[in-house]
Amino acid sequence: MIFIRSEKTGSVYTLDPNTQTELYYTPMMNDGEFATCFNDNDWTAVDWMHVTFGEEEWIKPYLENIHNLLLEEVTQ
């Protein structure tokens, strides 16, 4: 699995290992560690509807960029 850490959001991002398309996140601990075992208890799918309508303006393009970077990595 490929992970992208974001200090800006305090989360780590990856793609669903089954589909390799859906963006998931988990929070980073204070020491920068995070749950490396992908499961429903630790990882949550990004809710794009919430990101589009319920977050600050910068977050959607920021997450889209992370998503695109991960998609590029898995297609190489």
C-alpha atoms as one frame of an Amber mdcrd trajectory, in Angstrom:
protein
   0.000   0.000   0.000   1.072   3.519  -0.733   0.463   6.185   1.894   0.570
   9.967   1.776   0.964  11.790   5.089  -0.483  15.263   5.413   0.633  17.467
   8.255  -1.856  20.035   6.960  -4.880  17.809   7.689  -3.298  15.597  10.353
  -4.245  12.496   8.373  -2.728   9.792   6.223  -4.305   8.845   2.898  -4.349
   5.688   0.807  -6.535   3.920  -1.722  -8.891   1.068  -0.908  -6.691  -2.011
  -1.434  -9.553  -3.901  -3.093 -10.569  -1.344  -5.720  -7.436   0.846  -5.839
  -9.735   3.782  -6.613 -11.520   5.023  -3.483  -9.647   7.463  -1.230  -9.438
   6.582   2.477  -7.913   8.375   5.450  -6.859   7.729   9.025  -5.642  10.204
  11.654  -1.961  10.520  12.477  -0.919  10.113  16.079   1.093  12.860  17.791
   4.311  10.997  17.009   3.412  10.716  13.303   2.480   7.045  13.484  -0.749
   5.741  11.970  -2.722   2.530  11.509  -0.949   0.604   8.748  -3.406  -2.296
   8.794  -6.280  -1.381   6.493  -9.642  -2.052   8.157 -12.994  -0.377   8.727
 -12.157   0.468  12.336  -9.116   2.597  11.527  -9.688   3.823   7.965 -12.625
   5.871   6.633 -13.625   6.612   3.047 -13.413  10.289   2.149 -16.946  11.676
   1.975 -16.714  13.809  -1.156 -20.173  15.312  -0.606 -19.070  16.592   2.800
 -15.745  17.764   1.383 -17.546  19.693  -1.364 -20.218  21.349   0.772 -19.086
  21.176   4.378 -15.384  22.008   4.496 -13.184  25.035   3.982 -12.604  25.953
   0.344  -8.981  24.721   0.160  -9.690  21.130   1.233 -11.389  19.795  -1.913
  -8.578  20.588  -4.380  -6.044  19.497  -1.759  -7.672  16.071  -1.370  -8.230
  15.754  -5.120  -4.496  16.255  -5.594  -3.682  13.553  -3.020  -6.190  11.218
  -4.680  -4.672  11.827  -8.121  -1.128  11.257  -6.841  -2.151   7.910  -5.352
  -4.009   6.890  -8.524  -0.919   7.710 -10.605   1.265   5.570  -8.342  -0.939
   2.471  -8.617  -1.193   2.714 -12.394   2.585   2.776 -12.912
